[in-house]
Amino acid sequence: MLANDRYGDCVWAGAAHETMLYNKEAGGAVAFTDGAVLADYAAVTGFNPGDPATDQGTDVQDAAAYRRKTGTVDSAGKRHTIAAYLALDPGNLSHLLTAAYLFSAAGVGLNLPASAIGQAKTGEPWDVVPGSPNEGGHYVPLIGRLANGMLVCVSWGRQQLLTERFFRTFCDEAVAYVSTEDLVNQKSPDGFAYADLVADLAELA
């Protein structure tokens, strides 16, 4: 969970999971620790684990800018940067799924209802429960869609299914990232060259 069971560092836990995915696709492996993830959280927001008032989450755009300029730090102290990023229309599911396909993942911000926490604990897909109160913002990497239409994201250290209805109801922010860490022979897992990926990112604007 990379400390997201104790603190509101979901944006940074998500960034770590995205980085792990990029490297896995290129045949490598990268590990992150709670301490490393929380260090980036602190660097951008001033988070202090000893002061609950500083645990207020992270603006996704601020995190993306930091990931591009500085990079997230892994368990070995190595920094991992992204090459480019772009805010997407959160209501355009087609663009988000295209981004998840082209770039391996798309970052999604959700106004998470309390019902989703219970559904995650029991292994159920996230779906809309009318009247469920809002528990606050939550960030997840969207990584694909199953044949049955269920979307797939990563949350709290594991894959989580969600319905399109849930996504359309609660998604309020989305970001696409281009990373060079999943490139093999200068091409992505699906055979796209880096220049093509940057051009595709611009097309999603």
MARKOL-22106 format. One record per residue: residue in one letter; x negated, y, z negated of N, C-alpha, C, O, CB in turn. Coordinates in steps of 0.1 Angstrom, whole numbers, plus 2048, in hexadecimal, padded with zeros to 3 digits. Glycine has a CB too. Example, Ala and Ser with C-alpha at 12.3 -4.5 7.8 and 13.67 -1.06 7.14 Angstrom:
2
a77C7C77B27857D37B277C7DF7B27727DF7AB78F7D37A6s7807EA7B97777F57B977F8007B177A80B7B07737FA7C7
! end
This chain:
205
m7F87F48008008008007F780D8007FD8188038098007F4l7EA80B7FD7E18177FD7E68227F47E682E7F87DF81C80Ba7EB81E7E87EF8277DE7FD82E7E08018367D87E58327DCn80382A7EB8108307EE81C82B7E58278307E681482E7FCd8188217DD82281C7D38218257C682A8247BE82080D7D0r81782D7C58158357B98158447BC81984C7B48088327B3y8118487C98118567CC8178587DA81A84F7E280285B7CDg81A8657DD8208697EA81686B7F58178757FC8288757E8d80D8617F780386280180685A80E7FD8558157F685D7FCc81385981181785181C81185582980F84D83282785181Dv80F86282B8098678387FB8618397F785E844809876838w7F486082E7E685B82F7E584C82F7DD8468367DE861823a7EF8468287EF8378297F38338387EE82A83D7FA83181Fg7FC83B83E80083884C7F483B8557F283385E80B841850a7EC8458537E184885B7D783C85A7D18388647DA855857a7D583784E7CC82C84C7D181F8547C981885A7CA82883Dh7DE81D8537E481185A7E28138697E08098707F280F856e7E481F86E7E382287C7D481F8807D281988B7E7830880t7CB8248787BD82287B7B981387B7B180E8847B482A872m7BE80C8727BC7FD8717C17F787E7BA7EE8837C27F7865l7CD7FB8837D37F588F7CA7F889B7C77EF8A37E17FB891y7C580589C7BD8098A87B18008A87AD7FA8B37B98178A7n7AA7FE89D79E7F689D7A17E789F7997E08A67977F8890k7AC7E289A7AF7D489C7B17D18AA7AD7C78AF7BB7D0894e7B87DA8B17BA7D88C07AE7D88C87AD7D28D37C47E38C5a7A37DF8C37977DF8CA78D7D48C57827D38C97907EC8C8g7937CB8BD78B7BF8B87837C28AC77A7B98A87827BB8C3g7857CD8A577D7D08997867CF88D7927CB88D7777DE89Aa7817D48827887D48757837DF86D7777E286C7867C686Dv78D7E786778A7F285E7927F085179E7EC85278D800865a78C7F38467937F28397947FF83378B80883478C7E8830f79F80182B7A180E8237A480A8157A97FF8127AC816829t7A081380C7A38117FE7AC81C7F97AE8267FF7968117F5d7B38197EE7BB8247E87B38307E67B883B7E97C181F7DAg7A782F7E079F83B7DE79C8437EA79C84F7E97928377D7a79883C7F57958438017A184B8077A085680B79083A80Cv7AD8448067B984A80B7BD8568037C18618087C584080Cl7BC8557F67C08607ED7B686C7EE7B98777EC7C085B7DEa7A98697F27A08737F37A387D7FF7A28897FE79286E7F6d7A887780A7AD87F8157BA8878117BB8928157B0876821y7C388080A7CF8878057CB8937FD7D189E7FE7D787D7FDa7C18917F47BD89C7EC7B68A77F47B88B37F17B38977E1a7AE8A47FE7A78AE8067B08B780D7AD8C380E79E8A780Fv7BB8B28117C58BA8197CF8C28117D38CD8147CC8B2823t7D38BB8067DE8C17FE7DB8C67F07E38CD7EA7E98B77FDg7CF8C37EB7CB8C67DE7D18BC7D37D18BF7C77D08D47DAf7D58B17D87DA8A67CF7D08A37C47C48A17C77DE89A7D7n7D68A27B87CE89D7AD7D68937A57E08957A07CA8A97A3p7D08867A57D887B79F7DC87E7907E487778B7D186F7A0g7D488778A7D788A77C7E289577A7E689876F7CB88E775d7E789B7857F18A57857FC8A278E7FB8A479A7EA8B3789p80789C7898128987918188A379A81E8A17A481D893789a8168B079581C8BB79D8158BD7AB81A8C37B381A8C8795t8098B77AC8028B87B98058AD7C38018AD7CE7F38B87B6d80D8A37BE8118987C781D89B7CF8288977CB81388B7BEq81C8A47D98278A97E08288A47EF82F8AA7F78278B87E0g82089A7F281F89680081789F8098108A880482D895806t81789C81680F8A38208168A782C81E89F83180389A824d8148B383181A8B783E8138AF8498078AE8498188C6840v81B8A98518168A085B80D8A78658028A2869821899863q8108B48698078BB8727FA8BF86B7F08BF87280E8C8876d7FA8C285E7ED8C58577E58B88577D98B98597F08C9849a7EB8AD8557E48A08557DE89D8627D28998637ED894850a7E689F86D7E189C87A7D58A587E7CB8A08847EC89E885a7D58B287A7CA8BB87D7BE8B68757B38B787B7CE8C9879y7BF8B28697B48AD8617AE8A08687A289E8687B88AA853r7B789786C7B388B8727AB88D87F7A28868827BF882875r7AE8988867A789B89379A8A289079089E8967B08A589Bk7998AA88678D8B28837838AA87A7778AA87D7908BF87Dt7898A486F78189E86578188F8657778888657858A3857g78D88A86678F87B86779287585978D87B84F78387586Dt79986A85979B86384D78F85A8497888558527A885A84Ev78D85883C78185183878584383478F84082D77A85882Cd77D83983978082B83577882682977282E82277D822841s77981A82677381581976481581A75E81480F778806817a75E81682675081682774B82582873F82782A74B80F834g75482E82775083C82874F84283674B84D83874383E822k75383A84075383F84E76084785176B84384C752833858r75F85185976A85A85D77085586A76885187376686885Dh77D85586B78485187778C85D87C79686187578C844875t78986288879186D88D79A86989879885E89E787878892i7A487189B7AC8708A77A887A8B17A28848AD7BB8728A3a7AA8778BE7A58808C87AF88B8CB7AB8968CF7A28788D5a7BC8888C97C68928CC7D388E8C67D58828C27C88938DCy7DC8978C47E98948BF7F389E8C47F08A98C97E98948AFl80089A8C380B8A28C88188A08C081B8948BE80D89F8D7a81E8AA8BC82B8A98B68368A58C08368AB8CB82F8B68AEl83E89B8BD8488978C685689B8C185889F8B68478878C8d86089B8CB86D89D8C78728918BF8748868C487689F8D3p8758938B28798878AA8868808AE8898758AA87A88B89Bg88E8878B689B8828BA89987A8C78A38748CC8A588C8BCn88D87A8CD88B8738DA8858668D88798648D888387C8E4l88D85C8D588884E8D28808488DE8778418DC8938458CEs88484B8EA87D8468F686F84B8F68668448F988484B903h86D8588F385F85E8F28578578E784B8548E986086D8F0l85D8558DC85684F8D18528408D484783C8D085F84F8C4l85B8398DA85782B8DE84C82B8E88448228E88648238E3t84D8348F28428368FC8358398F582B8338F9846841906a8358428EB8298458E48248398DC8188378DC82C8518DAa82D8328D68288268CF82281C8D88188158D48348208C7y82781B8E48228118EE8148168F380A80F8F482B8108FAl8148238F78078288FD7FC8298F37F08278F680A835903f7FF82E8E77F58328DD7F48288D17EE82B8C77F78408D9s7FB81D8D27FC8128C88058168BC80A80C8B57EE8108C3a8078228B98108268AE8148358B080D83C8B68098248A0a81F8388AA8248468A982784989B82E8418948308498B3g82385489682685888883485D88783986688F81C862883v83C85987D84A85C87B84C86186D84885B86385385187Eg85286D86C85687285F86587085D86D87386685388185El86986B85187786784E87B86F84187487083887885884Cn88887384188F87783589486A82F89F86683289A881838l88C86482688F85682289B85581889A85C80E88384F81Cp8A584D81B8B084C8118AC8418068A48398098BD848818a8B28427FB8AF8397F08B282A7F48AB8217F08B883C7E4s8BC8287FD8BF81B8028B48148098B28088088CB81C80Ba8AB81C80F8A081681789681080D89080681089982181Fi89481680188B8107F88908027F38887F97F288A81A7EBg89D8017F08A27F47ED8A27EA7F889F7DF7F58B17F67E8q8A47EF8048A47E68108967E08128947D58158A97ED81Ca88C7E981087E7E581187A7DA8078737D180A8747F1810k87F7DC7FB87B7D37F08817C57F287B7BB7EE8807D87E2t88C7C47F98937B77FB8907B28098957A880D8A27B97F9g8877B98118837B481E88E7B682988D7B08338807A681De8977BF8278A17C283089D7CD83A8957D68368AF7C6829p8A27CE8468A07D984F8A67E68498B07E68418A57D785Dw89F7F184C8A57FE8488B18018518B080085D89B809849d8BC80384B8C88078528D081284A8CD81383E8D17FB855v8D98198508E082384A8EA81E83F8F28158428E782C854v8E98238338F38208298FA82E8258F483681F8EC81A81Cp90683082A90D83C82790D84081990F83881091B83C82Cg90984D81690A8538098FD8508018FC8557F691584D801s8F38498068E78477FF8DF8547FD8DD85B8088DE83C806p8DB8587F18D48657F08C68657F68BF85A7F88D38687E1n8C18717F98B48737FF8A98727F48AA8787EA8B3880806e89F8697F78948687ED8888707F187E8707E98908597ECg8898777FC87D87F80087787A80D87C8718138738807F5g86D88181186687E81E85E87181D85886E81285E889822h85C86A82885485E82984E85D83785586084185C851825y84285A83883B85884583884A84883484283F82E861845v83A84685483783885983283886783684086F84482F858p82982F86A82582D87883082487F83281987A817827879l83582988A83E82189283581989C82E81F8A384982A89Ai83780C89C82D8048A48347FC8AF82E7F58B78267FA89Bg8427FC8B08487F58BB8577F28B985D7F78AF8417E88BDr85C7EA8C286A7E78C186C7D88C58657D38CF8737F08CAl8747D18BE8767C38C18817C18CC8887CA8CF87B7BB8B4a8827B58D188B7B28DC89A7B48D78A27B78DF88A7A48E0n89C7B38CA8AA7B58C58AD7C48C38B87C78BE8AC7AD8B8g8A47CD8C68A67DB8C48A17E18B78A17ED8B68B47DE8C5m89D7D88AE8987DD8A188A7E48A48827DF8AB8967D2897l8887F089E87C7F789E8737F18938777EC88987D80689Cv8667F289585C7ED88B8527F888784C7FF8908547E1891c8517FA87A84880487583F7FD86A8417F186784F81086Fv83680486482E7FF85983180984D82F81584E81F7FF85Cs83580384283880A83683580282A8387F782984780F836w82E80982082B8028148237F58168267EB80F83780080Bg81A7F68208117EB8228167DF82A80F7D582A80D7E6815r8217E08308267D583882F7DA8438347E584382D7CB82Fq8327D184D83B7D585784A7D685284E7CE84A83B7CA863q8507E085685E7E38528677E585F8647ED86785F7EF849l8727DE86087B7E086B8857EB8678887ED85C8837D386El8897F28728947FC87089C7FC87C8987FA88788D80A86Dt8A980087A8B28018858B180E88C8AC8188878C17FF881e8B580E8998B581B8A08BE8258998BB8318998B98198AFr8C98218948D282A88D8CB8308818CD83C87E8DE822888f8C382887A8BB82E86E8B18388738B084386E8B4823866f8AA83587E8A083E8838A784B8878A285688489983888Fr8B284A88F8B88568948BE85F8898BF86B88A8C385389Et8C285887E8C885F8738BE86786A8C08728658D085686Af8B28608688A986585E89B86A86389487085B8A685A854c89886887088B86D87588C87C87789588187E888866882d8838848718838928738758978788748A387A886899866e86C88E87B85F89388085888788785A87B883856898875a85088A89184987F89883D88489F83C8908A38528788A3v83287C89F8258808A481F8758AC8208698A881C885899a8198788B881186E8BF8038728BE7FF87E8BE81686E8CEy7FB8678BD7EC8698BB7E58628C67E98578CB7E78648ADv7DA8678CB7D18608D47C485D8CC7BE8668C67CD8688E1s7C08508CB7B484C8C47AB8458CF7B083F8D87B78438B9t79E8478CD7958408D67908338CF78882B8D67898498D9e7958308C37908248BC7968178C179180C8BE7928268ADd7A08188C97A680B8CE7A28098DC7A78008E37B580B8CDl7998118E27948108EF78A8058F07818048E878F81D8F5v78B7FD8FB7817F38FE77D7F590C7857F59157867E48FCn7707F890F76B7FC91C77380892177680992D76D7F0926q77581191877B81E91B78A81D91F790826925774825925k79081191C79E81091F7A680B9127A080490A7A080692As7B380F9117BB80A9067BF7FC9087BC7F69127C8813906p7C57F68FD7C97E88FE7D27E590A7D37D990F7D07E48F2d7DA7EF90F7E27ED91A7DC7F19287E37F29327EF7F4918g7CF7F49277C87F79347C88069387C48099437CE7EF93Ef7CC80F92F7CC81D9337BF82492F7BA8229247D882492Ca7B982B9387AD8329367B083E92D7BB84392C7A6837943y7A58439267A784E91C7AD85A9237B686091D799852916a7A885E92F7AE86A9357BC8689387C48729387A686C942d7C185C93C7CF85993E7D785B9327E28609327D084B944l7D18569267D985791A7DB8669167E686A9117D185090Fv7D186E9187D287C9157DD88391E7E488B9197C4884916a7DD87F92A7E78849347F587F9307FE8879317E3880942d7F687392C80386E92780887591B81487791980285E925l7FE87891280288090680888D90A8138919047F68828FDa8028949138078A19188158A091E81D8A991D7FE8A7921e81789492582489292B83089192183B893924824886934l82C88D91583688B90A83A8989048448998FC831881900a8338A39078368B09008448B59058488BF90082B8BA904
! end
